[in-house]
Amino acid sequence: MHNFRWKISGVLLSSLLLFTATAQKKTIDQKVDSVLSLMTVEEKIGQLNQFNDNWRATGPVTVDNDKFNQIKNGQVGSLLNTLGTERTRSWQNVAMQSRLKIPLIFGQDVIHGYKTTFPIPLGEACSWDMDAIELTARVAATEASASGIHWTFAPMVDISRDPRWGRVMEGSGEDTYLGSKIAYARVKGFQGKSLGDTNSVMACVKHFAAYGAAIGGRDYNSVDMSDRTLWEVYLPPFKAAVDAGAATLMNAFNDINGVPSTGNKVLLRDILKGKWGFKGFVVTDWGTIGELVDHGYVANDYQAAQTAITAGADMDMESRCYKNNLAKLISDNKISINLLDDAVKRILKKKFELGLFDNPYKYCNPLRETNALNNNNHAKVAREAATKSIVLLKNEKNILPLSKNIKTIAFIGPLVKEVKQNKGFWDIDIPGADSSFIVSQWNGLQNKVGNNTNLLYAKGCEVDGDNKDGFAEAIAIAKQADVIILSIGEKRDMSGEAHSRSNINIPGIQEDLVKEMLATGKPVVVLINAGRPLVFNFTADNAPVILYTWWLGSEAGNAIADVLFGDYNPSAKITMTFPRVVGQIPFYYNHFNTGRPVVNEEDHVYKSSYRDIPSTPKYPFGYGLSYTTFGYSNLQLSKKKMAKKEKIEVSFTLTNTGNLDGEEIVQLYLRDKVSSLVRPIKELKDFTKLMLKAGESKTIKFVIDNEKLSFYNQQLIWDSEPGEFDLMIGASSEDIRLTDKFELVN
Ligand code: BGC
C-alpha cells in the first residue's frame, strides 16, 4: 500500500467529516495541492510524460533504453501499451521506488474490446442501440481494468464523410446527432458508475478536433473548415462526451485552417477547458508536439513544447518535447509555473479519482484478471452486439433466412476460414492467449447447422491479387450446393489508422468470383467484410442477397450464422452513405440543396451533378433491411405552430406488416425551410429502435423542442429562427414514409 502522509490541517480534518459530495471533491483537490507542494519542477514535468512500453506501437517510437531509471526518478507519469497485471505491476513497482511514489497510469487503445472483441465501432454504430453500445464498452472496461489498464484511448468520436479515410472504422459514421448519442453511451460504458470502481477505466475522447475531415480522406492530413461547420457538425460529439463525464481528451494530428490541434489554444483552453468547463486532462496524440515542427508551425522542439503547454496539452504522448524542454522554458521565463501546475494537477486528480494513491496495485489482481478474461457472459454480449451490427443490404425473393434443413451449403471465399481477421483493426492480442475463442465464419456455420446439412468449402481466391487458380475448385464445389454463401471484402488491416485508400472497390478479383458463383444459377448470399463503406456495384446490382458484416469481433462466426438462419432478424442501418464511385466522395445525406439541385435524374444537365453517374448514393444513410416489413401510418402533430418555449408532440403508428418478429429503427428528420443561412436538406433529429411482433402495431412518440430547431447562425450563436419546418419520418434518410409541416412562431 502506498504510504503517503497527508498535510491536512485540523480544520480541514473536521470539515472532512461533513462528507457532502462537494466536500469529498474538495478533499481530492486538497490532496492534489498537498502532493503538488512537495514536488520539484522536474517531478512535475515527469507527470506530463507518457512513454510507450512494449506492445504494438502506432507511431515512431523514441529509442529510450533508460525507461527504468526515468520512472524510478519520477520522470514519467504514464505508460501506454503495457498489457497485463504482471507487467503493469512490475512497472508500478518501479514508480513506487520514486521519491514521492506517485503511481503511473497505464493507457491502452481498447477501441472495441480487450480480449473479447466486439464489432468495429462503425459496425456497432449501425445498431443504433445505445444500451448495447454502452454494454460492450462496459465489458471492455471490465476486462481491461482487470488486466491492469486504467485508461482507454476511446471513444473516437470523429465525424467523417469520407470512406477513403481508414479511420472511419473507429467512429460512428457521418451523423452528428447519432454520433453524439453514441459518444455519450460509450463514455458511460467505459467509466461505469464512477472512476475508481475497479471495473471502470477512464475514457479518452478523440481526436480533438475535426480529424475526420482530413482533406482527401488521407490520414494525418490538414483540415480546412468554416467555424460554423466545426461547431455544428464536428464538435457536438465531443461536447456530448464531456457532458457524459469523460475524464480525458486526446487532441488530433491535423491542423484546422493552419493551426495544428496540439497548438490550438482556442480549441483546448477557450472551448474545452473554458466554455465547456472540462476538468480532466488532455493527452496529445502520438508525437504531435514534435510534429508541430514538421507542420512548420514552430522552429524547434523547444518552441513546440512552449506552444503545446500554452495551448493546453497536458500530457505528452511519446514526443519527449516536454521532458527535454519544459524545465528550460520555465527557467527562461517563457512559460509560467502556473501553466505547468495546472497540467500536473489535472493529471494527479485523475490518479486520485482512480484510487491509485490509496493502492497503486488496485488493478493488478491476477485472479481477477483470469476471471474477467474468461467470463462466458462476455462472449454472449459480443454475439448479441455482432448480430445487431450486421446490415441486410439486399434480400431478393426472401432467400434469407435460410432453412435449417438445407442439404448442402457451399461456403466460399477468402475470409471463410480466417480467424483473427474477424477482429478487425485495433484489436488486442493478449500476450499468451491463443485464438481459439475467436469464432471463424466457418466454425460459426458449423455450430449452427445440424448433422443433416453438408457444409462444403473452397477458398476461391485471395482478398487481393489477381490469381484465379482457385476459381475452378470453387465453381465445382458451388455446383454441388443448394445455396452458396460467399465471404469477401477487405482484410482487417486495409482500414484503420494509416490505412487510407484511394480506391475503395472490393479488392482484387473477388467480384469476378461473385460473377462465377452467380453463373452457377444457385442462390448466392454475399457477405461483405470491411472497415468502411466499399464500392461493389457489380455485386450490388447482381447478387440477390448481401449482408454487410463489417468486422464483427470474436463472435463473428456465430453472429453471422444467427442472421443467416433467422435466429436474429437483422435490424442494423448504415450510418455512412455508400457511394456509387469514389468520385462522389465526400458524400453525405445532410448536405445543402444548392441553387441547382437535381430534382429528377433525367434532368441533370446544368444541375449540381456529375454527368457520368446518378446523383444518388448506392445505399443512403440510415438504410438497412429486415426479414419483415414495417408500415408507417397515422402521423399526428399535437399542434402546427409552436413558440420557442413550447413543444410539439409527434405521434404515429408503426406496424410490423410481415410474417416475422423484428426490430425497426425509425428516424425523424427535420428541414428548416428558410433561414438566415442555408440549412441541410434534412437532418436527423431523433430516432428510436423497437421490436414488434409479426402483425403488431405500436404508437411511437417524438417531441420537437426548440433545441431540435436550432443551429449556429452567422454570429455562431446556437439559436432557432421562426418559420416553417418540414418533418419527415422514415426507415432511412431516403425512405421517408410520413411527412408534415409545422411553424415556429415568435
Ligand atoms: C492514434 C491514437 C492512438 C495512439 C496510441 C495514435 O497513432 O492516432 O488514436 O490512441 O496512437 O496508440
Residues whose N, C-alpha, C, O or C-beta is under 5 A from the ligand:
A	BS01	BGC	T58 G59 D109 F153 D285 W286
